[in-house]
């Protein structure tokens, strides 16, 4: 066996065991260890992706070398390796981008605990990407949930504790539905490995056996994951969780956590139930409708906000709606568009949260739009980065958001019954995106007379010292966003190859 076939297992274990190591280290050493581990995972993922692209085939790694149905398996293909690489890059940049603010947001004695949670979060995301066992996926769903709650409430103020409790309640409801669905599916098929379940499900459908329990298990797992992703109307916990956590936590939660759950749903669609069987169920129609509704209501809620971070959080509700709309189309083109939008949203949302904190820092810490006036001049790198993220969300050419919306439109053209609603809602959502993001960009680049501002409000304007690392992180996110937009053909081709390997 080639050494590279062990890389998925190495990546998961390395991220997981970085937690105990960081727990006994001082904060600075834990930060260094965490950054090194994420970087190593990114390198391993890049090498694995190159190997899989060259071989053109996926592979299965047996845990303990026990064959199915007794053993646990890790499965790696082009899509899994590419997603692991992307997750590790975004997580590294998100952690580095919030280092300076972590000293203001979290007591120093708990910095090592913060990096323990980050390590557990990364390991759970990697496990969701690579596992071929449905119950193992559920275990890491729970690890992901616990890590996310810790990342939200580590600031230890009233709003974050309340947000973490609300997130935990909604997340536990989703987890219960997922577990119940897995139990019913195990009762129907007698298997937990995804490939074995798929074979048995195909036989059940061919025989016409147990149609109602099978539909129930599809609905339970789909709705459970939708709740954990904050798909409308299950999004009530999201604004506070993203809006009041630390800047790195907000970037990680908005960019990666929901994407891990969505990737698990895609694995269930392709590798557990089967794409054609899933498409034939009515569940996909419900996801499609919720996705369309989320695109509109998330944007309307963002327009009504006067808090820049909560505005960005509500924008995530709309963007999750885009992804579920693509899944709900029930076509290969729609799935490709949904996966590409996962990448686009992850890179852009982290950019927006991290740049927004730079703008609020030079606006006396206020997140309201009034004090943010002119902040793009007071912190030029943050202002430019926020403008780039906003243009991407609106769908301006050159940036990744434009490619996402173009792919959704192309996928809709191939549909007969859903083309019109997709194109109409896509157009309305784009206009709404432009209203609240361009309003914010205009606000931060509206000149303000600082002399009169001082006389009127009685304080000296704060000019943030440019932190080299902060600027490098923002530039890296901008480059990543432009890369996704410019190199979209190659990335879309990689996604299609990965989906073919899935099937």
VEXMARKOL-998160 format. One record per residue (C-alpha): residue in one letter; x negated, y, z; chain; residue number from 0. Coordinates in nm, 4 decimals. Each point is the difference from the previous one (the first is absolute). Layout:
! VEXMARKOL-998160
a:X:Y:Z:A:NUM
...
This chain:
! VEXMARKOL-998160
x:0.0000:0.0000:0.0000:A:0
x:-0.1292:0.3450:-0.0905:A:1
x:-0.0675:0.2269:0.2957:A:2
x:0.2272:0.2658:-0.1487:A:3
x:0.3033:-0.2242:0.0586:A:4
x:-0.0528:0.0495:0.3746:A:5
x:0.0219:0.3792:-0.0271:A:6
x:0.3755:0.0312:0.0733:A:7
x:-0.0446:-0.2021:0.3211:A:8
x:-0.3157:0.1940:0.0905:A:9
x:0.1812:0.3328:-0.0541:A:10
x:0.2955:-0.0885:0.2242:A:11
x:-0.2175:-0.1404:0.2788:A:12
x:-0.2513:0.2850:-0.0184:A:13
x:0.2736:0.2609:0.0365:A:14
x:0.1707:-0.1945:0.2787:A:15
x:-0.3114:-0.0568:0.2104:A:16
x:-0.1118:0.3597:-0.0404:A:17
x:0.2786:0.0783:0.2492:A:18
x:-0.1471:-0.1867:0.2992:A:19
x:-0.3434:0.1370:-0.0861:A:20
x:0.1260:0.3595:-0.0094:A:21
x:0.1857:-0.0485:0.3284:A:22
x:-0.3266:-0.0314:0.1964:A:23
x:-0.1843:0.2781:-0.1825:A:24
x:0.0025:0.3744:0.0677:A:25
x:0.2063:0.2093:-0.2378:A:26
x:-0.2816:0.1106:-0.2293:A:27
x:-0.1412:-0.3513:-0.0385:A:28
x:0.3501:-0.1394:-0.0592:A:29
x:0.0513:0.2560:-0.2751:A:30
x:-0.3218:-0.1053:-0.1716:A:31
x:0.0819:-0.3711:0.0279:A:32
x:0.3498:0.0592:-0.1347:A:33
x:-0.1283:0.1950:-0.3010:A:34
x:-0.2624:-0.2668:-0.0744:A:35
x:0.2562:-0.2820:0.0192:A:36
x:0.2459:0.1760:-0.2331:A:37
x:-0.2841:0.0724:-0.2432:A:38
x:-0.1108:-0.3657:0.0025:A:39
x:0.3591:-0.1109:-0.0641:A:40
x:0.0178:0.2395:-0.2952:A:41
x:-0.3241:-0.1414:-0.1431:A:42
x:0.1161:-0.3608:0.0452:A:43
x:0.3314:0.0856:-0.1666:A:44
x:-0.1750:0.1676:-0.2939:A:45
x:-0.2259:-0.3022:-0.0547:A:46
x:0.2999:-0.2332:0.0256:A:47
x:0.1948:0.2080:-0.2530:A:48
x:-0.2894:-0.0126:-0.2457:A:49
x:-0.0270:-0.3784:0.0466:A:50
x:0.3728:-0.0537:-0.0603:A:51
x:0.0040:0.2254:-0.3051:A:52
x:-0.2897:-0.1975:-0.1457:A:53
x:0.1505:-0.3404:0.0779:A:54
x:0.3546:0.0929:-0.0998:A:55
x:0.1477:-0.2361:0.2601:A:56
x:0.1208:0.0238:0.3573:A:57
x:-0.1100:-0.2411:0.2701:A:58
x:0.1229:-0.1433:0.3288:A:59
x:-0.2180:-0.0209:0.3119:A:60
x:0.1129:-0.2690:0.2462:A:61
x:-0.0382:0.0962:0.3664:A:62
x:-0.1764:-0.2898:0.1715:A:63
x:0.0114:-0.1907:-0.3309:A:64
x:0.3309:-0.1672:0.0836:A:65
x:0.2165:-0.0369:-0.3116:A:66
x:0.3637:0.1037:-0.0284:A:67
x:0.2418:-0.0229:0.1661:A:68
x:-0.1990:-0.0178:0.3256:A:69
x:-0.2739:0.2516:-0.0686:A:70
x:0.0097:0.3773:-0.0191:A:71
x:-0.1076:0.1636:-0.3228:A:72
x:-0.1410:0.3255:-0.1273:A:73
x:0.0669:0.0834:-0.3628:A:74
x:-0.2028:0.2532:-0.1984:A:75
x:0.0761:0.1386:-0.3437:A:76
x:-0.0736:0.3212:-0.1859:A:77
x:0.2930:0.1845:0.1563:A:78
x:-0.0901:-0.1076:0.3550:A:79
x:-0.3669:0.0936:-0.0351:A:80
x:0.0841:0.3318:-0.1628:A:81
x:0.2488:0.0864:0.2730:A:82
x:-0.2479:-0.0960:0.2747:A:83
x:-0.2640:0.2244:-0.1591:A:84
x:0.2429:0.2886:-0.0268:A:85
x:0.1280:-0.0417:0.3569:A:86
x:-0.3523:0.0005:0.1434:A:87
x:-0.1033:0.3108:-0.1977:A:88
x:0.3076:0.1980:0.1071:A:89
x:-0.0367:-0.1114:0.3619:A:90
x:-0.3675:0.0990:0.0136:A:91
x:0.0737:0.3448:-0.1427:A:92
x:0.3018:0.0466:0.2283:A:93
x:-0.2029:-0.0819:0.3115:A:94
x:-0.2918:0.2208:-0.1026:A:95
x:0.2297:0.2877:-0.0945:A:96
x:0.1508:0.0149:0.3494:A:97
x:-0.3170:-0.0411:0.2089:A:98
x:-0.0236:0.3673:0.0945:A:99
x:0.3645:0.0259:0.1062:A:100
x:-0.0193:-0.3233:0.2004:A:101
x:-0.1930:0.1869:0.2701:A:102
x:0.2897:0.2455:0.0324:A:103
x:0.2765:-0.2594:-0.0223:A:104
x:-0.1282:-0.2957:0.2055:A:105
x:-0.1906:-0.0013:0.3283:A:106
x:-0.3621:-0.1038:-0.0531:A:107
x:0.0294:-0.3010:0.2305:A:108
x:0.2518:-0.1567:-0.2406:A:109
x:-0.1880:0.0509:-0.3249:A:110
x:-0.1278:-0.3574:0.0041:A:111
x:0.3594:-0.1224:0.0484:A:112
x:0.0980:0.1983:-0.3078:A:113
x:-0.2554:-0.1857:-0.2113:A:114
x:0.1153:-0.3321:0.1465:A:115
x:0.3470:0.0788:-0.1388:A:116
x:-0.1445:0.1027:-0.3364:A:117
x:-0.1888:-0.3297:-0.0249:A:118
x:0.3111:-0.2008:0.0855:A:119
x:0.1988:0.1998:-0.2533:A:120
x:-0.2515:-0.0740:-0.2755:A:121
x:-0.0108:-0.3712:0.0836:A:122
x:0.3803:-0.0240:-0.0067:A:123
x:0.0183:0.1769:-0.3361:A:124
x:-0.2621:-0.2317:-0.1479:A:125
x:0.1821:-0.3047:0.1363:A:126
x:0.3287:0.1168:-0.1537:A:127
x:-0.1806:0.0390:-0.3312:A:128
x:-0.1811:-0.3354:0.0000:A:129
x:0.2078:-0.2516:0.1971:A:130
x:0.1825:-0.2779:-0.1803:A:131
x:0.1891:-0.1053:0.3148:A:132
x:0.3308:0.1660:0.0833:A:133
x:-0.0200:-0.0447:0.3786:A:134
x:-0.3565:0.1337:0.0084:A:135
x:0.1313:0.3016:-0.1880:A:136
x:0.2603:0.0505:0.2726:A:137
x:-0.2657:-0.0187:0.2729:A:138
x:-0.2010:0.2737:-0.1667:A:139
x:0.3143:0.2040:-0.0575:A:140
x:0.0295:0.0136:0.3786:A:141
x:-0.3686:0.0854:0.0428:A:142
x:0.0533:0.2790:-0.2504:A:143
x:0.3003:0.1271:0.1956:A:144
x:-0.1839:0.0026:0.3326:A:145
x:-0.2996:0.1773:-0.1551:A:146
x:0.2245:0.2608:-0.1608:A:147
x:0.1768:0.0717:0.3305:A:148
x:-0.3358:0.0443:0.1706:A:149
x:-0.1206:0.2376:-0.2699:A:150
x:0.3171:0.2084:0.0411:A:151
x:0.0072:0.0276:0.3798:A:152
x:-0.3722:0.0319:0.0731:A:153
x:0.0379:0.3803:0.0145:A:154
x:0.2079:-0.0562:0.3160:A:155
x:0.2435:0.2883:-0.0275:A:156
x:0.3769:-0.0168:0.0193:A:157
x:0.0641:0.0170:-0.3731:A:158
x:-0.2425:-0.2783:-0.0919:A:159
x:0.1245:-0.2330:0.2736:A:160
x:0.3595:0.0579:-0.1113:A:161
x:-0.1018:-0.0537:-0.3637:A:162
x:-0.1811:-0.3236:0.0887:A:163
x:0.3029:-0.1320:0.1910:A:164
x:0.2317:0.0784:-0.2916:A:165
x:-0.2430:-0.1621:-0.2408:A:166
x:-0.0268:-0.3086:0.2225:A:167
x:0.3786:-0.0387:0.0270:A:168
x:0.0553:0.0234:-0.3763:A:169
x:-0.3030:-0.2124:-0.0731:A:170
x:0.1134:-0.2751:0.2373:A:171
x:0.3371:-0.0094:-0.1738:A:172
x:-0.1822:-0.0467:-0.3297:A:173
x:-0.2310:-0.2627:0.1487:A:174
x:0.2944:-0.1966:0.1405:A:175
x:0.1630:-0.0075:-0.3425:A:176
x:-0.3238:-0.1157:-0.1635:A:177
x:-0.0524:-0.2760:0.2573:A:178
x:0.3601:-0.1177:-0.0305:A:179
x:-0.0379:-0.0113:-0.3780:A:180
x:-0.3190:-0.2036:0.0294:A:181
x:0.1698:-0.2437:0.2401:A:182
x:0.2918:-0.0552:-0.2375:A:183
x:-0.2374:-0.0399:-0.2935:A:184
x:-0.2085:-0.2531:0.1926:A:185
x:0.3165:-0.1900:0.0864:A:186
x:0.0980:-0.0091:-0.3684:A:187
x:-0.3405:-0.0920:-0.1441:A:188
x:-0.2060:-0.1549:0.2811:A:189
x:-0.3041:0.2100:-0.0967:A:190
x:-0.1788:0.3180:0.1035:A:191
x:-0.2604:0.0221:-0.2776:A:192
x:0.1301:0.2373:-0.2674:A:193
x:-0.0730:-0.2198:-0.3013:A:194
x:0.1729:-0.3018:0.1603:A:195
x:0.3026:0.2082:0.0950:A:196
x:0.0312:0.1271:-0.3568:A:197
x:0.0104:-0.3548:-0.1372:A:198
x:0.2729:-0.1027:0.2435:A:199
x:0.2025:0.3177:-0.0606:A:200
x:-0.0079:-0.0693:-0.3743:A:201
x:0.1338:-0.3511:0.0646:A:202
x:0.2763:0.1324:0.2279:A:203
x:0.1111:0.2502:-0.2621:A:204
x:-0.0117:-0.2621:-0.2759:A:205
x:0.2183:-0.2351:0.2097:A:206
x:0.2325:0.2790:0.1125:A:207
x:-0.0710:-0.0913:0.3630:A:208
x:0.0428:0.2435:0.2912:A:209
x:0.0588:0.3163:-0.2066:A:210
x:0.1378:0.2031:0.2929:A:211
x:-0.2843:-0.0755:0.2475:A:212
x:-0.2548:0.0705:-0.2734:A:213
x:0.1618:0.3355:-0.0781:A:214
x:0.0077:0.0820:0.3715:A:215
x:-0.3699:-0.0709:0.0447:A:216
x:-0.0859:0.2166:-0.3018:A:217
x:0.2130:0.2817:0.1407:A:218
x:-0.1405:-0.0322:0.3532:A:219
x:-0.3653:0.0163:-0.1050:A:220
x:0.0591:0.2772:-0.2545:A:221
x:0.2002:0.2259:0.2317:A:222
x:-0.2379:-0.0716:0.2891:A:223
x:-0.2977:0.1158:-0.2043:A:224
x:0.1993:0.2964:-0.1324:A:225
x:0.0642:0.1126:0.3586:A:226
x:-0.3702:-0.0243:0.0827:A:227
x:-0.0826:0.1999:-0.3154:A:228
x:0.2457:0.2800:0.0971:A:229
x:0.2099:-0.0425:-0.3123:A:230
x:0.3076:0.2241:0.0108:A:231
x:0.2231:-0.0261:0.2050:A:232
x:-0.2366:-0.1708:0.2483:A:233
x:-0.2388:0.2955:0.0162:A:234
x:0.1073:0.1829:0.3178:A:235
x:-0.3187:-0.0958:0.1881:A:236
x:-0.2399:0.1223:-0.2695:A:237
x:-0.0139:0.3859:0.0274:A:238
x:-0.1021:0.0048:0.3663:A:239
x:-0.2383:-0.2959:-0.0367:A:240
x:-0.1884:0.1630:-0.2870:A:241
x:0.0520:0.3579:0.1088:A:242
x:-0.1319:-0.0129:0.3578:A:243
x:-0.2686:-0.2707:-0.0024:A:244
x:-0.3687:0.0780:-0.0509:A:245
x:-0.0983:0.1086:-0.3494:A:246
x:-0.1863:-0.3262:-0.0709:A:247
x:0.2929:-0.2014:0.1330:A:248
x:0.2447:0.1911:-0.2188:A:249
x:-0.2197:-0.0596:-0.3039:A:250
x:-0.0359:-0.3731:0.0741:A:251
x:0.3665:-0.0543:0.0869:A:252
x:0.1389:0.1837:-0.3017:A:253
x:-0.2499:-0.1376:-0.2499:A:254
x:-0.0630:-0.3590:0.1054:A:255
x:0.2408:-0.1491:0.2527:A:256
x:0.3105:0.0169:-0.2167:A:257
x:-0.2034:-0.1168:-0.3011:A:258
x:-0.1038:-0.3149:0.1865:A:259
x:0.3663:-0.0857:0.0610:A:260
x:0.0931:0.0760:-0.3609:A:261
x:-0.2833:-0.2209:-0.1240:A:262
x:0.1310:-0.2809:0.2198:A:263
x:0.3464:0.0494:-0.1531:A:264
x:-0.1527:-0.0265:-0.3482:A:265
x:-0.1707:-0.3245:0.1031:A:266
x:0.3332:-0.1323:0.1258:A:267
x:0.1653:0.0935:-0.3295:A:268
x:-0.2645:-0.1683:-0.2158:A:269
x:-0.1522:-0.2727:0.2128:A:270
x:0.2766:-0.1052:0.2412:A:271
x:0.3370:0.0467:-0.1690:A:272
x:-0.0990:0.0356:-0.3633:A:273
x:0.0470:0.3132:-0.2095:A:274
x:0.2922:-0.1281:-0.2058:A:275
x:0.1868:-0.1365:0.3026:A:276
x:-0.0543:0.3228:0.1945:A:277
x:0.1179:0.2060:-0.2947:A:278
x:0.3135:-0.2119:-0.0216:A:279
x:0.0924:0.0754:0.3601:A:280
x:0.2026:0.3064:0.0921:A:281
x:-0.2688:0.1102:0.2446:A:282
x:-0.2036:0.1638:-0.2730:A:283
x:0.2989:0.2179:-0.0920:A:284
x:0.0262:0.1220:0.3603:A:285
x:-0.3711:0.0889:0.0056:A:286
x:0.0445:0.1857:-0.3283:A:287
x:0.2868:0.2105:0.1359:A:288
x:-0.1810:0.0750:0.3271:A:289
x:-0.3085:0.0972:-0.1996:A:290
x:0.1927:0.2487:-0.2119:A:291
x:0.1715:0.1453:0.3064:A:292
x:-0.3315:0.0314:0.1843:A:293
x:-0.1538:0.1963:-0.2887:A:294
x:0.2703:0.2646:0.0362:A:295
x:0.0672:0.0121:0.3744:A:296
x:-0.3685:-0.0130:0.0936:A:297
x:-0.0721:0.2999:-0.2202:A:298
x:0.3056:0.1929:0.1262:A:299
x:-0.1150:-0.0567:0.3592:A:300
x:-0.3509:0.1200:-0.0917:A:301
x:0.1411:0.3212:-0.1488:A:302
x:0.1856:0.0747:0.3228:A:303
x:-0.3117:-0.0358:0.2192:A:304
x:-0.1946:0.2975:0.1355:A:305
x:-0.2832:-0.2172:0.1338:A:306
x:-0.2637:-0.0862:-0.2611:A:307
x:-0.0892:-0.3417:0.1468:A:308
x:0.3636:-0.1065:0.0372:A:309
x:0.0579:0.1189:-0.3555:A:310
x:-0.2781:-0.2302:-0.1210:A:311
x:0.1475:-0.2801:0.2115:A:312
x:0.3459:0.0375:-0.1550:A:313
x:-0.1675:-0.0017:-0.3402:A:314
x:-0.1163:-0.3531:0.0813:A:315
x:0.3651:-0.1079:0.0276:A:316
x:0.0521:0.1157:-0.3572:A:317
x:-0.3179:-0.1700:-0.1215:A:318
x:0.0954:-0.3303:0.1649:A:319
x:0.3260:0.0376:-0.1905:A:320
x:-0.1979:0.0191:-0.3255:A:321
x:-0.1726:-0.3299:0.0784:A:322
x:0.3209:-0.1832:0.0882:A:323
x:0.1673:0.1424:-0.3087:A:324
x:-0.2761:-0.1582:-0.2085:A:325
x:0.0391:-0.3323:0.1791:A:326
x:0.3777:0.0228:-0.0368:A:327
x:-0.0272:0.0344:-0.3769:A:328
x:-0.0661:-0.3726:-0.0060:A:329
x:-0.2486:0.0119:-0.2865:A:330
x:-0.3744:-0.0487:-0.0354:A:331
x:-0.0349:0.3611:-0.1181:A:332
x:0.1842:0.1267:0.3064:A:333
x:-0.2203:-0.2063:0.2321:A:334
x:-0.3171:0.1323:-0.1656:A:335
x:0.1269:0.3564:0.0444:A:336
x:0.0844:-0.0695:0.3659:A:337
x:-0.3465:-0.1408:0.0756:A:338
x:-0.1740:0.2891:-0.1748:A:339
x:0.2108:0.2437:0.2014:A:340
x:-0.1129:-0.1778:0.3161:A:341
x:-0.3573:0.0939:-0.0919:A:342
x:0.0937:0.3523:-0.1038:A:343
x:0.2009:0.0706:0.3133:A:344
x:-0.2659:-0.1461:0.2309:A:345
x:-0.2778:0.2165:-0.1422:A:346
x:0.2135:0.3147:-0.0162:A:347
x:0.1749:-0.0197:0.3362:A:348
x:-0.3260:-0.0352:0.1932:A:349
x:-0.1347:0.2968:-0.1950:A:350
x:0.3023:0.2107:0.0962:A:351
x:-0.0058:-0.0850:0.3718:A:352
x:-0.3748:0.0564:0.0364:A:353
x:-0.0001:0.3244:-0.1988:A:354
x:0.3059:0.1272:0.1891:A:355
x:-0.1859:-0.0220:0.3310:A:356
x:-0.2711:0.2241:-0.1424:A:357
x:0.2643:0.2569:-0.0913:A:358
x:0.1685:-0.0095:0.3407:A:359
x:-0.3365:0.0354:0.1764:A:360
x:-0.0535:0.3395:-0.1651:A:361
x:0.3594:0.1019:0.0775:A:362
x:-0.0382:-0.0029:0.3776:A:363
x:0.1048:-0.3647:0.0133:A:364
x:0.3522:0.0760:-0.1239:A:365
x:0.1649:-0.2401:-0.2424:A:366
x:0.2806:0.2408:-0.0913:A:367
x:0.0006:0.1532:-0.3454:A:368
x:-0.0147:0.3611:0.1206:A:369
x:-0.3451:-0.0174:0.1653:A:370
x:-0.1277:-0.2179:-0.2881:A:371
x:0.0237:0.2991:-0.2343:A:372
x:-0.3398:0.0585:-0.1602:A:373
x:-0.1600:-0.3041:0.1653:A:374
x:-0.1255:-0.1195:-0.3381:A:375
x:-0.2380:0.2961:0.0021:A:376
x:-0.1087:-0.0539:0.3607:A:377
x:-0.0900:-0.3647:-0.0674:A:378
x:-0.0654:-0.0284:-0.3716:A:379
x:-0.0879:-0.3697:-0.0153:A:380
x:0.3171:-0.0984:0.1878:A:381
x:0.2120:0.2331:-0.2129:A:382
x:-0.1375:-0.1414:-0.3244:A:383
x:0.0452:-0.3586:0.1204:A:384
x:0.3582:0.0669:0.1097:A:385
x:0.0759:0.1567:-0.3385:A:386
x:-0.1386:-0.3057:-0.1796:A:387
x:0.2080:-0.2351:0.2150:A:388
x:0.3102:0.2104:-0.0602:A:389
x:-0.0525:0.0048:-0.3769:A:390
x:-0.0394:-0.3767:0.0054:A:391
x:0.3226:-0.0465:0.1965:A:392
x:0.1863:0.2237:-0.2437:A:393
x:-0.1371:-0.1958:-0.2951:A:394
x:-0.2338:0.2406:-0.1771:A:395
x:-0.2163:-0.1620:-0.2711:A:396
x:-0.3572:-0.1044:0.0858:A:397
x:0.1030:-0.1167:0.3475:A:398
x:0.1218:-0.3433:0.1070:A:399
x:0.3562:0.1120:0.0769:A:400
x:0.0579:0.0863:-0.3648:A:401
x:-0.0958:-0.3527:-0.1073:A:402
x:0.2334:-0.1486:0.2620:A:403
x:0.3006:0.1927:-0.1247:A:404
x:-0.0918:-0.0723:-0.3603:A:405
x:-0.0157:-0.3736:0.0753:A:406
x:0.3374:0.0121:0.1754:A:407
x:0.1535:0.1792:-0.2980:A:408
x:-0.1499:-0.2511:-0.2446:A:409
x:0.1280:-0.2885:0.2112:A:410
x:0.3479:0.1540:0.0087:A:411
x:0.0172:0.0299:-0.3797:A:412
x:-0.0176:-0.3792:-0.0306:A:413
x:0.3063:-0.0421:0.2268:A:414
x:0.3526:0.0003:-0.1360:A:415
x:0.2163:0.0539:0.3067:A:416
x:-0.2385:0.1975:0.2228:A:417
x:-0.1779:0.2327:-0.2413:A:418
x:0.2295:0.2982:0.0505:A:419
x:0.0089:0.0033:0.3831:A:420
x:-0.3779:-0.0485:0.0176:A:421
x:-0.0769:0.2859:-0.2396:A:422
x:0.2544:0.2346:0.1601:A:423
x:-0.1175:-0.0621:0.3562:A:424
x:-0.3645:0.0122:-0.1117:A:425
x:0.0607:0.3431:-0.1519:A:426
x:0.1902:0.1319:0.3024:A:427
x:-0.2622:-0.1323:0.2403:A:428
x:-0.2803:0.1619:-0.1998:A:429
x:0.1767:0.3364:0.0175:A:430
x:0.0498:-0.0392:0.3750:A:431
x:-0.3683:-0.0970:0.0402:A:432
x:-0.0981:0.3171:-0.1810:A:433
x:0.2229:0.2128:0.2237:A:434
x:-0.1548:-0.0951:0.3335:A:435
x:-0.3586:-0.0680:-0.1054:A:436
x:-0.0392:0.3031:-0.2265:A:437
x:0.1705:0.2148:0.2631:A:438
x:-0.2703:-0.1067:0.2435:A:439
x:-0.2828:0.0561:-0.2480:A:440
x:0.1312:0.3490:-0.0767:A:441
x:0.0229:0.0671:0.3729:A:442
x:-0.3594:-0.1000:0.0781:A:443
x:-0.1259:0.2107:-0.2919:A:444
x:0.2070:0.3082:0.0774:A:445
x:-0.2496:0.2711:0.1059:A:446
x:0.0462:0.1358:0.3498:A:447
x:-0.1419:0.3180:0.1519:A:448
x:-0.2075:-0.1404:0.2886:A:449
x:-0.0561:0.3443:0.1570:A:450
x:0.3722:0.0683:0.0331:A:451
x:0.0532:-0.3619:0.1081:A:452
x:-0.2384:0.0503:0.2920:A:453
x:0.1627:0.3265:0.1059:A:454
x:0.3493:-0.1442:-0.0226:A:455
x:-0.0559:-0.3374:0.1650:A:456
x:-0.2862:0.0864:0.2332:A:457
x:-0.2657:-0.2623:-0.0790:A:458
x:-0.3052:-0.0349:-0.2140:A:459
x:0.0359:-0.2104:-0.3160:A:460
x:-0.1750:-0.3343:0.0302:A:461
x:-0.2316:-0.1020:-0.2821:A:462
x:-0.0719:-0.3711:0.0124:A:463
x:-0.3637:-0.0979:-0.0303:A:464
x:-0.0334:-0.2229:-0.2982:A:465
x:-0.0856:-0.3471:0.1257:A:466
x:-0.2077:-0.1722:-0.2732:A:467
x:0.1578:-0.3405:0.0623:A:468
x:0.3510:0.1453:-0.0145:A:469
x:-0.0728:0.1626:-0.3356:A:470
x:-0.1579:-0.3174:-0.1366:A:471
x:0.3064:-0.2048:0.0982:A:472
x:0.2385:0.2420:-0.1685:A:473
x:-0.2142:0.0046:-0.3144:A:474
x:-0.0061:-0.3806:0.0004:A:475
x:0.3799:-0.0153:0.0218:A:476
x:0.0316:0.2501:-0.2846:A:477
x:-0.2399:-0.2078:-0.2119:A:478
x:0.1940:-0.3171:0.0848:A:479
x:0.3251:0.1647:-0.1038:A:480
x:-0.1419:0.1247:-0.3294:A:481
x:-0.1637:-0.3393:-0.0599:A:482
x:0.3377:-0.1723:0.0309:A:483
x:0.1453:0.2479:-0.2462:A:484
x:-0.2814:-0.0095:-0.2565:A:485
x:-0.0765:-0.3726:0.0193:A:486
x:0.3640:-0.1051:0.0226:A:487
x:-0.0149:-0.2312:-0.3046:A:488
x:-0.2672:-0.2194:0.1583:A:489
x:0.1759:-0.0022:0.3375:A:490
x:0.3383:-0.0854:-0.1523:A:491
x:-0.1652:-0.2810:-0.1959:A:492
x:-0.1552:-0.1304:0.3216:A:493
x:0.3424:0.0055:0.1689:A:494
x:0.1536:-0.1948:-0.2877:A:495
x:-0.2754:-0.2603:0.0158:A:496
x:0.0532:-0.0300:0.3751:A:497
x:0.3752:-0.0459:-0.0393:A:498
x:-0.0571:-0.2702:-0.2626:A:499
x:-0.2269:-0.1793:0.2492:A:500
x:0.2739:0.0387:0.2623:A:501
x:0.2493:-0.1747:-0.2234:A:502
